[in-house]
Amino acid sequence: MPAEELLINDTAHETRVALIQQGALQELHVERAATHGLVGNVYLGKVTRVLPGMQSAFVDCGLERAAFIHVADLWQARPGSGNNAASLPIEKILYEGQSLLVEVLKDPISTKGARLTTQISIAGRLLVHLPHDGHLGVSQKIESEEERTRLRSLLQALVPADEKGGFIVRTSAEDATEDELRADMDYLRKRWRQVLEASRLKPAPSLLYQELSLAERTLRDLVTATTQRILIDSESSLAHLSDFAQAYTPSVLGRLKLHRGDRPLFELHGVEDEITRALSRRVDLKSGGYLIIDQTEALTTIDVNTGGFVSGKNFEDTIFKTNLEAAHAIARQLRIRNLGGIIIIDFIDMSNAEHRDAVLQELRRATGKDRTKSSISGFTSLGLVEMTRKRTRESLAHLLCEPCAVCQGKGEIKTARTICFEILREIDREARQFNPREFRIIASQSVIDLFLEEESQALATLGDNIGKPVSLQVETQYSQGQYDIVLS
């Protein structure tokens, strides 16, 4: 495995983490303070109101609005065993002024408060701890029955028979070793003991456990045996992460380093330029070829082009070399952009079956380095490669960008001439229904200019046909597709 570095750019408003392998960016993670949710946070709340008619209650967690909990989300409602046990009514469980240990299920939305549960779960890198549920399970997303059986056996061996809580093996634990599972289990037990201790010492309402920040999750989830160092550009963040590592991941402690120097950390390592390129449709290859990447709601398409690349004895050799380079570049772009779901790749057509197999093998090898699971189906009858990649979080484009206010994300706008003809048709329709003294067209400069020049005859003809004057007015704030027709 190639040597890795992790770069952590931490500010009060945003944290960014870059994974670097052999000097090149491979993954980028971004978390902003303004959008950091409450889901996963554990609070000691105080019941403020019980609603028997709705089998619900309001709980004060110290948030802006009172949170909400339903009887179905109370583990205390089922004193028997299993989900089929008869449920107690909420008024038999909760009362006003009662302290209650709760976890946030859903963030507050608009005027609604957060949704809560007492069925607390604390996530680790490989496992999820269920302190109030003795269930031992394996994620259904791990499809191999052999692997599921192996993980379940490891879990049963690691959890004492008298332990009250349970664990669920996460999808990321596929192929994990016994030592890795044990370390994650110890980490989660320690976290839960801290929550219980805080619940005894703090008054209600209080925050007892906050889901880890991106920087903390980086130490927990992204650091591997091949990670040489973790560079951090903030002294306060380094101190905080050192304390975190000392308590939970001591093997990482010696690799934490402070970035010093006049140039910003991400700029020095070329990450800022890589982010700019990752937001572009076009990705240039070193050979002169290029990729065109389009992300839609249903799937992502990647088109490979030779560009100005001419190499080898013949054109077939040029195509083969371009496709090989593209396969490696595509795997890297999928990681950087965090593209998930269905992905269709249109490699340049290859008539040689050996070349197609080699390109497919190179793509599989390159995507094999990705910590996010993917599946490649091979070439279709149309010469396209179909693959899927697990969605783990928002793509980079969705995180950093928003649809264009002018084109609404289509990437195209109507021409000025098209808008002119739309306006002429609309005035003609309105003239049949209304009888104003005048029609005034308010539009962008480009549309008005066209009416004054090339389409002046069409405008004059319309005025004659409807028997009404038509005046023009420029609105500099309008985009090319915006216009108004005022009847006066």
ABEGO torsion letter per residue (X at the ends): XBBBBBBBBBBAABBBBBBBBGGBBABBBBBBAAABBABGBBBBBBBABBBAAAGBBBBBAGBABBBBBBAAABAAABABBEAABBBBBAAAABBBGBBBBBBBABBBBEABBBBBBABBBBBBAABBBBAABABBBBBAABABAAAAAAAAAAAAAABBAABABBBBBBAAABGBBAAAAAAAAAAAAAAAAAAAAAAAABBOBBBABBBBBAAAAAAAAABBAABABBBBABAAAAAAAAAAAAAABAAAAAABBBBBEABBAAAAAGAAAAAAAAABABBBBAAGBBBBBBBBAABBBBBBBAEABBBEABAAAAAAAAAAAAAAAAAAAAAAAGBBEBBBBBBBBBABAAAAAAAAAAAAAAAAABABBBBBAEBBAAGBBBBBBBBABBBAAAAABBBBAAAGGAGBBBBAAAAAAAAAAAAAAAAAABBBABBBBBBBAAAAAAAABAAAAAAAAAAAAAGBBBBBBBBAABBAABBBBBBX
